[in-house]
Amino acid sequence: MSIRSNPDQPQDELFRSRLENMIDMSHPLVKLGQCIDWKVFDREFGEDYAAKAGRPATRTRLIVGLTYLQFMYDMSDGAVVERWVVSP
């Protein structure tokens, strides 16, 4: 028996799924995220989130996205992170 491979789907790390394979791509927030020019945020905020030493910096898109969700749903820092962990 041979294993079929899908050339359109990249090989993922073992036990880690890519985010686009876990979420509903037709969800309004996904569509909003596709319309945003994320390079603007990288250019404007990138230096603020750049790691000078220690662990690698968190991606600007994640920080801005979580901040947007926090504002939109009137959530605390802990609540928005908890929601992200449960439902990325």
LUMLUMVEX-338275 format. One record per residue: residue number from 1; residue in one letter; x, y, z of N, C-alpha, C, O, CB in turn. Coordinates in nm, 3 decimals, always signed. Each point is the difference from the previous one (the first is absolute). Glycine has a CB too. Layout:
N
 pos code     npx     npy     npz    capx    capy    capz     cpx     cpy     cpz     opx     opy     opz    cbpx    cbpy    cbpz
 NUM    A       X       Y       Z       X       Y       Z       X       Y       Z       X       Y       Z       X       Y       Z
...
! end
This chain:
88
 pos code     npx     npy     npz    capx    capy    capz     cpx     cpy     cpz     opx     opy     opz    cbpx    cbpy    cbpz
   1    M  +0.084  -0.117  +0.000  -0.084  +0.117  +0.000  +0.090  +0.124  +0.000  +0.097  +0.007  +0.075  -0.283  -0.132  +0.047
   2    S  +0.153  +0.221  -0.206  +0.078  +0.122  -0.006  -0.076  +0.115  +0.065  -0.123  -0.003  +0.009  +0.235  -0.076  -0.220
   3    I  -0.039  +0.177  +0.256  -0.058  +0.118  +0.063  -0.019  +0.105  -0.106  +0.093  +0.033  -0.074  +0.015  -0.085  +0.297
   4    R  -0.228  +0.105  -0.231  -0.027  +0.106  -0.097  +0.044  +0.133  +0.059  -0.023  +0.028  +0.118  -0.171  -0.158  -0.216
   5    S  +0.254  +0.210  +0.017  +0.039  +0.132  +0.047  -0.079  +0.104  -0.078  -0.034  -0.020  -0.116  +0.266  -0.060  +0.179
   6    N  -0.260  +0.190  +0.004  -0.072  +0.110  -0.061  +0.101  +0.110  -0.029  +0.048  +0.064  +0.094  -0.265  -0.123  +0.027
   7    P  +0.252  +0.083  -0.248  +0.101  +0.102  -0.031  -0.045  +0.142  +0.030  +0.083  +0.090  +0.010  +0.001  -0.242  -0.185
   8    D  -0.216  +0.173  +0.190  -0.051  +0.134  +0.030  +0.008  +0.034  +0.148  -0.013  +0.117  +0.037  -0.137  -0.138  -0.232
   9    Q  +0.170  -0.079  +0.279  +0.005  +0.023  +0.145  +0.142  -0.028  +0.049  +0.049  -0.112  -0.013  -0.294  +0.050  +0.039
  10    P  +0.313  +0.165  +0.032  +0.138  -0.021  +0.046  +0.008  -0.098  +0.115  -0.094  -0.017  +0.077  +0.146  +0.247  -0.151
  11    Q  +0.063  -0.294  +0.085  +0.023  -0.093  +0.110  +0.008  +0.078  +0.130  +0.080  +0.093  +0.011  +0.042  -0.254  -0.165
  12    D  -0.201  +0.126  +0.251  -0.001  +0.069  +0.128  +0.088  -0.074  +0.099  +0.038  -0.115  -0.022  -0.270  +0.202  -0.022
  13    E  +0.263  -0.020  +0.153  +0.072  -0.065  +0.107  -0.090  -0.108  +0.060  -0.122  +0.013  -0.001  +0.257  +0.197  +0.049
  14    L  -0.075  -0.313  +0.002  -0.075  -0.106  +0.063  -0.082  +0.055  +0.116  +0.053  +0.070  +0.086  +0.123  -0.237  -0.155
  15    F  -0.305  +0.135  +0.073  -0.094  +0.039  +0.106  -0.031  +0.150  +0.001  -0.054  +0.050  +0.099  +0.141  -0.240  +0.034
  16    R  -0.054  +0.261  -0.237  -0.034  +0.142  -0.007  -0.072  +0.026  -0.130  +0.053  -0.026  -0.108  +0.146  +0.090  +0.249
  17    S  -0.319  -0.013  -0.132  -0.077  +0.033  -0.118  +0.019  +0.147  -0.033  +0.019  +0.083  +0.089  -0.187  -0.262  -0.036
  18    R  +0.162  +0.209  -0.179  +0.007  +0.140  -0.042  -0.132  +0.066  +0.035  -0.106  -0.064  -0.008  +0.270  +0.010  -0.180
  19    L  -0.160  +0.181  +0.225  -0.119  +0.071  +0.044  -0.109  -0.002  -0.106  -0.117  -0.018  +0.034  +0.262  +0.163  +0.107
  20    E  -0.110  -0.128  -0.267  -0.102  +0.004  -0.104  -0.072  -0.135  -0.017  -0.105  -0.006  -0.064  +0.239  +0.182  -0.052
  21    N  -0.077  -0.283  +0.172  -0.066  -0.130  -0.004  -0.093  -0.019  +0.119  -0.076  -0.097  +0.004  +0.273  +0.005  -0.126
  22    M  -0.192  +0.184  +0.220  -0.080  -0.015  +0.121  -0.117  +0.097  +0.006  -0.093  -0.021  +0.078  +0.298  -0.056  +0.037
  23    I  -0.203  +0.183  -0.195  -0.103  +0.103  +0.012  -0.092  +0.001  -0.122  +0.033  -0.054  -0.105  +0.122  +0.190  +0.245
  24    D  -0.271  -0.074  -0.123  -0.097  +0.016  -0.107  +0.043  +0.120  -0.084  -0.011  +0.114  +0.045  -0.178  -0.216  +0.096
  25    M  +0.236  +0.075  -0.262  +0.053  +0.107  -0.085  -0.110  +0.095  -0.049  +0.031  +0.106  -0.056  +0.150  -0.261  -0.014
  26    S  -0.309  +0.121  +0.090  -0.108  +0.089  -0.040  -0.050  +0.086  +0.117  -0.094  +0.079  -0.017  +0.029  -0.246  -0.158
  27    H  +0.127  +0.153  +0.293  -0.039  +0.080  +0.117  +0.029  +0.148  -0.027  +0.102  +0.032  -0.060  -0.056  -0.229  +0.216
  28    P  -0.134  +0.288  -0.111  +0.021  +0.143  -0.025  +0.134  +0.054  +0.049  +0.059  +0.087  -0.065  -0.302  -0.063  +0.082
  29    L  +0.293  -0.073  +0.097  +0.130  +0.049  +0.049  +0.115  -0.048  -0.088  +0.099  +0.070  -0.015  -0.192  -0.067  +0.247
  30    V  +0.080  -0.121  -0.290  +0.102  -0.050  -0.093  +0.000  +0.088  -0.125  +0.106  +0.039  -0.049  -0.132  -0.276  +0.138
  31    K  -0.092  +0.266  -0.139  -0.011  +0.087  -0.119  +0.055  +0.139  +0.029  +0.067  +0.058  -0.085  -0.268  -0.187  +0.010
  32    L  +0.174  +0.183  +0.194  +0.055  +0.130  +0.039  +0.152  -0.006  +0.001  +0.067  +0.090  -0.051  -0.273  -0.041  +0.188
  33    G  +0.260  -0.155  -0.077  +0.145  -0.015  +0.006  +0.066  -0.007  -0.136  +0.114  +0.042  -0.017  -0.146  -0.158  +0.231
  34    Q  -0.039  +0.062  -0.312  +0.053  -0.008  -0.136  +0.000  +0.135  -0.070  +0.074  +0.021  -0.095  -0.154  -0.257  +0.083
  35    C  -0.005  +0.329  +0.059  -0.009  +0.133  -0.062  +0.099  +0.100  +0.059  +0.027  +0.103  -0.061  -0.267  -0.149  +0.019
  36    I  +0.294  +0.017  +0.157  +0.090  +0.092  +0.070  +0.140  -0.008  -0.060  +0.052  -0.108  -0.026  -0.188  +0.086  +0.238
  37    D  +0.197  +0.138  -0.233  +0.139  +0.006  -0.046  +0.091  -0.010  +0.123  +0.033  +0.101  +0.062  -0.096  +0.042  -0.266
  38    W  +0.102  -0.265  +0.239  +0.076  -0.025  +0.122  +0.140  +0.059  -0.005  +0.061  +0.021  +0.105  -0.193  -0.229  -0.075
  39    K  +0.184  +0.235  -0.149  +0.134  +0.059  -0.013  +0.005  +0.140  +0.061  +0.104  +0.042  +0.050  -0.067  -0.176  -0.258
  40    V  -0.150  +0.205  +0.205  -0.007  +0.132  +0.061  +0.026  -0.011  +0.150  +0.075  +0.079  +0.057  -0.238  -0.001  -0.233
  41    F  +0.101  -0.177  +0.241  +0.020  -0.020  +0.143  +0.144  -0.043  +0.030  +0.059  +0.044  +0.098  -0.301  -0.105  -0.074
  42    D  +0.297  -0.025  -0.109  +0.141  -0.039  +0.018  +0.092  +0.121  -0.009  +0.094  +0.014  +0.078  -0.146  -0.240  -0.174
  43    R  +0.024  +0.311  +0.000  +0.083  +0.119  -0.018  -0.016  +0.097  +0.116  +0.099  +0.055  +0.049  -0.118  -0.082  -0.298
  44    E  -0.104  +0.049  +0.295  -0.026  +0.098  +0.105  +0.036  -0.050  +0.140  +0.051  +0.076  +0.082  -0.232  +0.014  -0.224
  45    F  +0.154  -0.219  +0.169  +0.019  -0.053  +0.135  +0.112  -0.101  +0.012  +0.035  -0.042  +0.110  -0.274  +0.080  -0.075
  46    G  +0.296  -0.078  -0.146  +0.099  -0.107  +0.000  +0.115  +0.021  +0.096  +0.042  -0.094  +0.068  -0.103  +0.057  -0.300
  47    E  +0.111  +0.156  +0.238  +0.113  +0.029  +0.091  -0.041  -0.016  +0.146  +0.081  -0.041  +0.084  +0.011  +0.200  -0.254
  48    D  -0.217  -0.126  +0.201  -0.047  -0.011  +0.138  -0.010  -0.145  +0.045  +0.014  -0.030  +0.119  -0.140  +0.242  -0.149
  49    Y  +0.103  -0.303  -0.065  -0.015  -0.141  +0.033  +0.123  -0.083  -0.037  -0.005  -0.123  +0.007  -0.240  +0.150  -0.040
  50    A  +0.353  +0.037  -0.007  +0.122  -0.072  -0.038  +0.074  -0.048  +0.125  +0.012  +0.073  +0.099  +0.005  +0.065  -0.310
  51    A  +0.032  -0.260  +0.205  +0.075  -0.056  +0.113  +0.143  +0.052  -0.004  +0.069  -0.013  -0.101  -0.214  -0.195  +0.102
  52    K  +0.189  +0.267  +0.107  +0.139  +0.046  +0.010  +0.088  -0.111  +0.055  +0.117  -0.012  -0.037  -0.196  +0.250  +0.072
  53    A  +0.022  -0.318  +0.054  +0.071  -0.112  +0.061  -0.105  -0.097  +0.054  -0.116  +0.038  +0.018  +0.320  +0.106  +0.041
  54    G  -0.165  -0.264  -0.032  -0.093  -0.097  +0.057  -0.082  -0.071  -0.105  +0.046  -0.023  -0.112  -0.056  +0.163  +0.314
  55    R  -0.113  -0.175  -0.165  -0.085  -0.077  -0.091  -0.039  +0.083  -0.121  -0.003  +0.122  +0.007  -0.083  -0.254  +0.187
  56    P  +0.056  +0.066  -0.305  -0.039  +0.072  -0.122  -0.125  +0.086  +0.023  -0.085  -0.033  +0.082  +0.185  -0.151  -0.219
  57    A  -0.109  +0.292  +0.065  -0.112  +0.092  +0.014  -0.129  -0.064  -0.050  +0.003  -0.087  -0.087  +0.153  +0.281  +0.062
  58    T  -0.267  -0.151  +0.080  -0.132  -0.042  -0.046  -0.030  +0.074  -0.129  +0.034  +0.118  -0.015  -0.113  -0.165  +0.252
  59    R  +0.014  -0.021  -0.330  -0.031  +0.063  -0.129  -0.094  +0.119  +0.020  -0.093  -0.006  +0.080  +0.123  -0.215  -0.196
  60    T  -0.004  +0.328  +0.042  -0.080  +0.121  +0.008  -0.146  -0.029  -0.030  -0.089  +0.055  +0.066  +0.289  +0.080  -0.132
  61    R  -0.227  -0.221  -0.033  -0.137  -0.031  -0.037  -0.077  -0.062  +0.118  -0.118  +0.030  +0.019  +0.192  -0.063  -0.257
  62    L  -0.010  -0.052  +0.314  -0.066  -0.062  +0.115  -0.033  +0.105  +0.105  -0.111  +0.001  +0.054  +0.233  -0.216  -0.099
  63    I  -0.028  +0.303  +0.075  -0.023  +0.104  +0.102  -0.112  +0.094  -0.044  -0.090  +0.029  +0.079  +0.332  -0.042  -0.010
  64    V  -0.239  +0.059  -0.192  -0.103  +0.092  -0.050  -0.135  -0.071  -0.007  -0.102  +0.059  +0.036  +0.276  +0.067  -0.168
  65    G  -0.175  -0.251  +0.086  -0.124  -0.075  -0.008  -0.064  -0.022  +0.135  -0.121  +0.016  +0.015  +0.209  -0.126  -0.217
  66    L  -0.008  +0.073  +0.301  -0.053  -0.021  +0.135  -0.048  +0.132  +0.060  -0.101  +0.002  +0.071  +0.255  -0.197  -0.040
  67    T  -0.084  +0.303  -0.057  -0.042  +0.131  +0.049  -0.134  +0.040  -0.062  -0.087  +0.055  +0.068  +0.328  +0.012  -0.036
  68    Y  -0.257  -0.095  -0.161  -0.127  +0.029  -0.067  -0.113  -0.081  +0.063  -0.106  +0.055  +0.031  +0.230  -0.006  -0.245
  69    L  -0.102  -0.179  +0.234  -0.103  -0.085  +0.061  -0.032  +0.046  +0.141  -0.116  -0.002  +0.042  +0.193  -0.190  -0.182
  70    Q  +0.025  +0.232  +0.214  -0.019  +0.047  +0.137  -0.091  +0.123  +0.001  -0.090  +0.010  +0.083  +0.316  -0.100  -0.018
  71    F  -0.202  +0.183  -0.156  -0.081  +0.120  -0.010  -0.141  -0.032  -0.048  -0.098  +0.050  +0.055  +0.305  +0.084  -0.101
  72    M  -0.217  -0.219  -0.056  -0.129  -0.031  -0.060  -0.095  -0.071  +0.097  -0.120  +0.028  +0.001  +0.236  -0.044  -0.221
  73    Y  -0.062  -0.074  +0.301  -0.083  -0.077  +0.093  +0.010  +0.049  +0.144  -0.054  -0.064  +0.091  +0.084  -0.130  -0.241
  74    D  +0.038  +0.308  +0.173  +0.015  +0.059  +0.134  +0.051  -0.104  +0.099  -0.067  -0.030  +0.100  -0.118  +0.193  -0.150
  75    M  +0.302  -0.217  +0.022  +0.058  -0.108  +0.080  +0.126  +0.046  +0.072  +0.066  +0.095  -0.043  -0.161  -0.262  -0.116
  76    S  +0.126  +0.100  +0.269  +0.126  +0.026  +0.070  +0.114  -0.067  -0.075  -0.023  -0.079  -0.092  -0.098  +0.094  +0.315
  77    D  +0.244  +0.016  -0.186  +0.116  -0.064  -0.061  -0.007  -0.151  +0.013  +0.018  -0.074  -0.098  +0.119  +0.278  +0.148
  78    G  -0.164  -0.250  +0.072  -0.006  -0.144  +0.025  -0.113  -0.067  -0.077  +0.016  -0.112  -0.050  +0.080  +0.153  +0.274
  79    A  -0.210  +0.025  -0.233  -0.116  -0.059  -0.069  +0.026  -0.014  -0.149  -0.037  -0.101  -0.059  -0.113  +0.201  +0.231
  80    V  +0.213  -0.001  -0.233  +0.025  -0.009  -0.145  +0.103  -0.107  -0.030  -0.012  -0.070  -0.101  -0.043  +0.313  +0.075
  81    V  +0.155  -0.260  +0.111  +0.100  -0.105  -0.020  -0.065  -0.137  +0.020  +0.025  -0.093  -0.077  +0.161  +0.248  +0.154
  82    E  -0.270  -0.168  +0.026  -0.068  -0.126  +0.024  -0.091  -0.035  -0.118  -0.007  -0.116  -0.041  +0.017  +0.158  +0.288
  83    R  -0.080  +0.057  -0.299  -0.087  -0.026  -0.116  +0.083  -0.043  -0.120  -0.040  -0.089  -0.074  -0.126  +0.257  +0.159
  84    W  +0.282  -0.106  -0.104  +0.086  -0.036  -0.112  +0.049  -0.143  +0.011  +0.005  -0.072  -0.100  +0.065  +0.311  +0.082
  85    V  -0.034  -0.281  +0.137  +0.048  -0.136  +0.022  -0.111  -0.101  -0.033  +0.027  -0.104  -0.060  +0.132  +0.188  +0.238
  86    V  -0.282  -0.053  -0.139  -0.112  -0.091  -0.023  -0.047  +0.005  -0.144  -0.034  -0.103  -0.058  -0.033  +0.132  +0.295
  87    S  +0.065  +0.092  -0.296  -0.056  +0.017  -0.134  +0.085  +0.097  -0.081  -0.030  +0.119  -0.008  -0.200  -0.165  +0.097
  88    P  +0.338  -0.005  -0.149  +0.089  +0.090  -0.077  -0.068  +0.054  -0.123  +0.060  +0.077  -0.075  +0.136  -0.203  +0.158
! end
